[in-house]
C-alpha cells in the first residue's frame, strides 16, 4: 500500500487545491452548503439549486468527471486524480451529493453497458448538472434480496409498460431521470428475468410519496408506477440482462456510501468536547478515542482503494469492507456526540453547532441500510473476500413465477 502521492499526483493536488481556493466557498462560511441536507437542516430544493450551480462551475472549468472521456465532457484523467480532487474538495463548503446517483452510479453504468446514443444523450448532461437522477431499485418485498423485485414491465409495440412500487428512493420528487429495475420475464430465474431501464421521471403514471424520516426531512420516498411507458431505446444493456448492469451500479454505490463521511468528523467532535470543557471525562475520552481510531482505519482503507486506482486496478469486493466499516463508525460517532452533548442532545435544532450532531445521530441508521444492508455486506465479504462457502440458495434456479412471495 502506498500512502504518499507520486510527484505527478502531488502536482495535481496542488493544482486542484489552488483552483478550489479561488472558486469554492469556505467551510463554515455563510455560503457553505456542504452539510445539512441529509441531516434535515437544509431544504432539498435549496441543496439541489446550490449543487447544480457548483456542478456547472466544475464543468465550465474542466473539473467535472475527472475520469470520464473528453468526448463526454470529462477531463480524461485517472481514477487517482479523481480521488485526490474529491479529498481536496471535501475541505471546502461545497457538495456534489445531488449527483451521487447520476454521476457516481448511473454514469459509470451507462458508460459500461450503454449504446453510443445513450452515452451521448445522458453523460454530458449529468456532468453539466442539468439533470438529477434517482435510483428505482428497492421494493417493499425486495430490499436485501433485490433480485426478488416484482415491478413488472411488459412490451407494447416499441414501448415498455411498467407497473409496480419502489421504496427508499432518494430525491425521487426532485429528480429528472431514474435508473429502474423491472421484471420482464417472470418465467426466468429471478436474477435472469430483470431489465434495466433509463426512465424520464416526468412520464405520466408516476406517484412519488415522501417518507418522513426521524431527522424531520423526507430524503427518501416511495414511488408508485401505474402504466408508466418507457421507449424501448431506453433499455440499458440487454433485455433480461439487467442484473449485470445492477451489479455495476451497486459496486459504485458502496464506494460512494463508504467515502461519504468527512475526514474531519472526529476532530470536530474533539474540538467541541474541548470547547464544552469535557475533554477530561474518562468515559467520553474513551469513546472519542474509539471514533478517532475507526476514522483512521477507514482512512487507510481508502488509501488501499486509492492505491489500486493509482496502479490501474479496480477495487473489488473490498468496497463492501469499507461500506460496512463506515456504517459502524458513523453509528459510534453519533453515539459519542450525544454522550458529549448530554441534555442538549435532546434538542433538535438548538444547542452547540446548531443541532448538527443531533441530526447526524438520527441519520446514522440509514447508512446501515443504504447501498446494501450490513448483513448483505457481511455475506459478500465472507463469500467473495474470505472465500467461505456460500449460503444455500434454493430459489436461484427456480422460475420467478414459482417463488412463494407474501405480495403475490
N, C-alpha and C positions, 0 to 999 in steps of 0.2 A: 504494500500500500504506500502511495506517495502522498505526503502531507504538504509539500511545498509546490508552488507554481513553477513551471518551467520559465525560462526567460521570455518566451513568446507570450505565455499566459500572464506573466507579471506586467508586460507592456499593455496587454489587452485590459487588464484590471485597472491600470492607471487611466487608460483612455475612457473606460466606462465610468469610473468614479468622477473624473473631471467633467464629463458630459452631464451626469446626474446632478452634480453640484451646481451646474449652470442652469438646469431646466426643471428639476424636481423640487417640490415644496419640502421644507424641513420636517423631520419627525418631531411631533409635539407642537408644531406651529399652527396658526389659525386655519391654514389650508390643508392640514393633514387629514386624509381620508383613508389611512391605512388600517384603521381599526374601527370597530363599532357596528359593522353591518351584520355579520353572523351572530354577534352577541346581542343584537336587538337595540343598539343605541344609535343607529343611523337608519333612516328610511331607505328602503330599497330603491325607489326612483332616484334619490339623490346620489346613492352609491353608484348606480349604473351610469348616470349622467357624468359624474366625475371620472369614472373608469373609462368611459368612451372617449372623453376628451384627452385623457392621458394616453390611451392606446393610440389615438391619432397622432399625438406628438411623437411617440415611439416610432410609428410608421413613417412619418414625414422625415425623420432624421436617421432612418436606417437601422433602428434598434428593435424592430418588431420581427418576431420569427427568426431568431438568430440562426437556427439550424435549417430553416426552410430554404429551398432553392430560390434563386433570384427571380426565376420566371413566375413564381407565385407571390412575389413581393417580399420575400425573406432576404436575409443577409448572406446566406450561403456559407455560414460559419460552422464551427464544430460544436458538438454537444458539450464539451468542456467550456467553451466560451459562453454558451447559454447558461450553464451552471454558475459561472463566475458573475455574469451580469445579474442573475437572479439574487445572488448573495449580496452584491453591492446595492441593488435596488431596494432590498429589504431594510436598508439603513435610512431610507427616506420615507416621507409621508404620503406614499402612493400605494395603489393596489391595482392589480390586474385580475382580481378574483372573479369579476363578472365574466371573464373569458376563459375560465378554467375548463369548462366543458367544451367550448368551441375550439380554442387554440390548443389546449392541453390534452384533449381526449378525442373529439371528433376530427380535428385536423389531421393528426397522425394516422387515424384510421382511414380517412379519405385518401391520404397520400398512398397508403399501402394497398388498399383494396378498390379504390375508385377508378372510374374512367377518366380519360383526359378531359372530357366535357365537365364532369363533376368537379374535378380539381380546379379547372379554370373558373368555374362559376362560384365555388364556395370559399376556396382558400384565401384569395386576396381580400375578399370582403371581411373575413374573420380578422385578418391582420390589421386592416384599417380601423377596426372597431365598429363597422357598420351594423353587424348583426350579432346578437347574443343567442347562445344555444342552450338547450336543456337536454337532460337525459331521461328518456322514457323507457326504463328497463324494469324496475321492481314492480311487483303487484302484491295485492293482499295475500295471495296464495303462492307467491314466488319471490321470496326475498333472498335468504341464504341459498336456497335451491332455485337459482334464477332460471334454469332450463325447464322448470315446471310451469313457465308462464303460459297463460291461456288466452291472452288477447289474440283475436283471430283476424287474419287478412285473407280475403277471397278475391281472386282476379275477375274483373268485369271489363272485358274489352282491353283497353290499354290503360286501365286504372285498377288499383287495388282498393278494396273497400274494407275498412278496419273498424272493428267493434271490440270494446273491452275497457279495462280500467288499469291505470297505473297509480303508484303512490310513492311518496318521498321524493317527488320531483322538485329539485331546487330551481327556484326562479322561473317556474313554468309560465306564470302570468306576465312576466317581463321579457320572455324570450321570443325571438323571431323564427327560429328553427329548432327542431328537435331531432335527436337520434332515437329511433324507435325499433324495438324488437317485437315482432309479432309472429304467431304460428301460422304457417301457410300450408302445412301438411300434417294433419293430426294422425295420419296412419304411419308416419315415420317415428322412430325413437325420438325421445324428447329433445336431444341435442341436435338432431339432424333435420327437424322439420321447421326450423326457425329462420326467418328472413330479416335482414337489417335494412331499415328504411331511413331516408332523409325526408323529414316532413315539415311543411310550412305550418307554423303554429297559428296562422290566421285562417286556416282552412275551416270551412263550416263543419260543425259536428264536435268541436272541442268544448268541453266544460271544465274549467280549471277552478278548483275549490281550495282556498288556502287552509293550511293546518296550523292552528295557533300553537306555538311552542311555549315551553315554560320560561323562555327568555323574554317573552312578550312579542317576539317577531313572528312572521309567517314565511320563513325562508322556504319551507317545504310545502308541497301541495299534493293533493290527489287530483288526478286527471281522468275524466271520462271521455271516451271516444265513441261517438254514435254515428255510424255511417260516414266516417271520415274517408275522403277519396284522395289517394296518392298516385300521381302519374307513375307509370311503370319504369320510366327512366330515372326515378329517384330511389330505386333499389340499389343498395351498396353491396358489391360483390355478387355472388350467385344466389339465385332463389333457392332457399333451403340450406344455404351455406352461411347463414348469419352468425352462427356460433363462433366461427373463426374470426369474424370481424369484432364480435363482442369481446373475445379474449384480448385482442389488441387494445380495445378501449379500456378494459378493466386493468390491464397492466399499467397503462399510463395513469389511470385514476389513482391507483395505490401509491405510486410515486408522488403524485400531487398532494394527496392527503398527508403522507409522511413528511413531506417537505413544507407543509403549510404553517408550521409553528415558527415563531421568530426566535432567533438565537439569543436575543436579549431578555427573554421571558423571565428566567430565574434571576438574572442580575437585577431586573426592575423590581422583582419582589423582595430581594435582599435590600435594595435601596429603600423600599417602603418600610421594611422592618426597622432599619436604622432610623428613618425619619420618625417613626412612631415610638422609638425607644425600646423596642422589644428584641433587639439583637442578642440580648443576654439570656433569653428564655431557653433553657437547655432542650426542652421538647421541640420547640419551634425551630431551634438551630438544627436539630437532627432532621426534621422534615425538609428544611431548606437545603441542607447538605445532600439529602437523598435526591431532591429535584435537580440540584446542580450537577450531581454525578450522572443522572439519567440524561440530562441535556447534553453533557459531553459525550456520552455513549452514542446518542442519536447523531451528534455532530460527526463522530468518527464513522458511523455507518454511512453517513452522507459522503464522507471522504472516499469510502470504499466504492460507492456508486460512481463518484466523480473520477476515480482512478480508472474504472472500466471505460468510462466515456473518453477520458484522455487517451487511452490506449486503443480506441476504436472498437471496444466491445460493448454490447448492450447488456445492462444489468438484467438478471433473470429473476427467479422466484425470490431472491433476497429482498425485493421490494416489499414482499409480504412481511419480512422480518422488520423492516423499517416502519411499515404501517402499524403493525401490532405494537411495537415498542413505543411509537409516538402516541397511540391511544392511551396506553398505560401511564406514560409520562404526563400527558395533559390531565388525566384524572387526578394524579397525585399533586400536580401543580395547583389545580383548583382547590383541592382539599387543604393544602398548605396555606393558600391565600385566605380561605375562610377562617382557618385557625388563627391566622395573623390578625385579621380584622376584628375578631371577637364579636361583640354585639352589633357593630357596624355591618357585619356580614349579612344581617337580616334585612338591611335596607336595599332597595332595588337600584335606585339611581342617585343615592347620596353617599356621603362618606368619602374617604380617601380615593383619589383617582376617579371621581365621579361615577362610581359604581361599575367600573370596567371589570374588576376582578369577580364581583358577584355574577355579572353576566357571563363571564368566561367559565365560571364554575358550573353554571346552568347549561352552557353549551357543550361542555366536555363529553357527556354521554353520547351525543350524536356522532362523535368521532369513532366510537367503538362499533358503530354500525356502518358508517359511510365507507364506500369503497370495498365492501365485503366485511362481514362481522368478524370479531376477534376469533370466533370459533372456526370460521372458514379459513382465516389466515393460518391458524394452527394446523389445520388439515393440509394446506398447501406446503407449509414448512416441513411437516412430518413426512409427506409423501415425495415431494419434489426436491427438497433440500437434503433431508436426512436419509431419504431412501427407505423409509419404513413401509411395511405392507399397507396397501390402500384399504379403505373401508369396503365392505361388501355392498355392492350397489345392484340390487336385484332388478331395478327398474330401468337400467341403462339401455338394454336392447329390446325392451317391450315397446310396441306402438303406443304413442301418447294417448290415443283414444281408450286404451285398455287400463290406464293407470287410475287407481282409486284416488279421487280428489273430493275434498269437502265442498267445493264450489261447483261441482258438476251435477 
